[in-house]
Amino acid sequence: MTDLKRKLKELLIERLKFEDMSPEDIPDDEPLFAGGLGLDSIDALEIVVMLESEFGIRVKNEGSARDNFRSISALADFVEQRIAEQQPQA
């Protein structure tokens, strides 16, 4: 498990108050919504707030958010891509 995936899992557990879960309980590629963890639209908003406060990432497009929030792996890829885009070009 990469450090970023672990951090995202820890943040989800903390923010969504999954008190009886550990990062190891959340598979990287299992859906976060519709099955999987069974998150809902309120949880999605909490993820948006989490990304903004923890990583300085703004999520503007609901459609892209749906794709990027489908699993921990997809979320980690999204965060890595957005962080890379924020880095000054050499």
ZALUM-981130 format. One line per field, with one value per residue (C-alpha): residue in three letters; x, y, z. Coordinates in nm, 2 decimals. Layout:
BEGIN
residuo (ala; ...)
X (X; ...)
Y (Y; ...)
Z (Z; ...)
***
This chain:
BEGIN
residuo (met; thr; asp; leu; lys; arg; lys; leu; lys; glu; leu; leu; ile; glu; arg; leu; lys; phe; glu; asp; met; ser; pro; glu; asp; ile; pro; asp; asp; glu; pro; leu; phe; ala; gly; gly; leu; gly; leu; asp; ser; ile; asp; ala; leu; glu; ile; val; val; met; leu; glu; ser; glu; phe; gly; ile; arg; val; lys; asn; glu; gly; ser; ala; arg; asp; asn; phe; arg; ser; ile; ser; ala; leu; ala; asp; phe; val; glu; gln; arg; ile; ala; glu; gln; gln; pro; gln; ala)
X (0.00; 0.15; 0.18; -0.08; -0.34; -0.28; -0.32; -0.64; -0.78; -0.69; -0.85; -1.17; -1.19; -1.14; -1.36; -1.65; -1.62; -1.56; -1.45; -1.43; -1.22; -0.85; -0.68; -0.63; -1.01; -1.05; -0.94; -0.76; -0.99; -1.32; -1.59; -1.64; -2.00; -2.28; -2.17; -1.82; -1.81; -2.16; -2.08; -2.34; -2.36; -2.30; -1.98; -1.88; -1.90; -1.69; -1.43; -1.43; -1.37; -1.10; -0.91; -0.93; -0.82; -0.55; -0.41; -0.53; -0.72; -1.04; -1.30; -1.52; -1.67; -1.92; -1.88; -1.51; -1.54; -1.77; -1.50; -1.21; -1.39; -1.48; -1.20; -0.90; -0.67; -0.87; -0.87; -0.49; -0.43; -0.65; -0.46; -0.12; -0.22; -0.36; -0.05; 0.17; -0.03; 0.02; 0.40; 0.58; 0.71; 1.09)
Y (0.00; 0.33; 0.61; 0.82; 0.54; 0.47; 0.84; 0.86; 0.56; 0.70; 1.03; 0.86; 0.66; 0.97; 1.20; 0.96; 0.82; 0.46; 0.38; 0.00; 0.01; 0.02; 0.11; -0.26; -0.31; -0.09; -0.26; -0.03; -0.11; -0.18; 0.08; 0.35; 0.41; 0.18; -0.14; -0.15; 0.09; 0.22; 0.59; 0.84; 1.20; 1.35; 1.13; 1.26; 1.62; 1.53; 1.38; 1.71; 1.91; 1.66; 1.70; 2.08; 2.10; 1.83; 1.87; 2.21; 2.04; 2.20; 1.97; 2.17; 1.92; 1.67; 1.44; 1.41; 1.37; 1.07; 0.90; 1.00; 0.90; 0.54; 0.37; 0.44; 0.37; 0.62; 0.88; 0.84; 0.88; 1.20; 1.35; 1.27; 1.42; 1.74; 1.78; 1.74; 2.01; 2.25; 2.21; 2.50; 2.40; 2.38)
Z (0.00; -0.10; 0.16; -0.02; -0.03; 0.34; 0.42; 0.22; 0.40; 0.73; 0.64; 0.53; 0.84; 1.06; 0.86; 0.80; 1.16; 1.06; 1.42; 1.38; 1.06; 0.99; 0.66; 0.59; 0.59; 0.28; -0.05; -0.29; -0.59; -0.42; -0.50; -0.24; -0.35; -0.46; -0.29; -0.15; 0.14; 0.05; 0.07; -0.03; -0.16; 0.19; 0.21; -0.13; 0.00; 0.30; 0.06; -0.14; 0.19; 0.29; -0.04; -0.01; 0.35; 0.34; -0.01; -0.13; -0.41; -0.54; -0.70; -0.94; -1.17; -1.02; -1.32; -1.29; -0.91; -0.96; -1.17; -0.95; -0.63; -0.74; -0.54; -0.32; -0.62; -0.84; -0.56; -0.51; -0.88; -0.89; -0.59; -0.74; -1.07; -0.91; -0.69; -0.99; -1.18; -0.89; -0.89; -1.07; -1.41; -1.43)
***
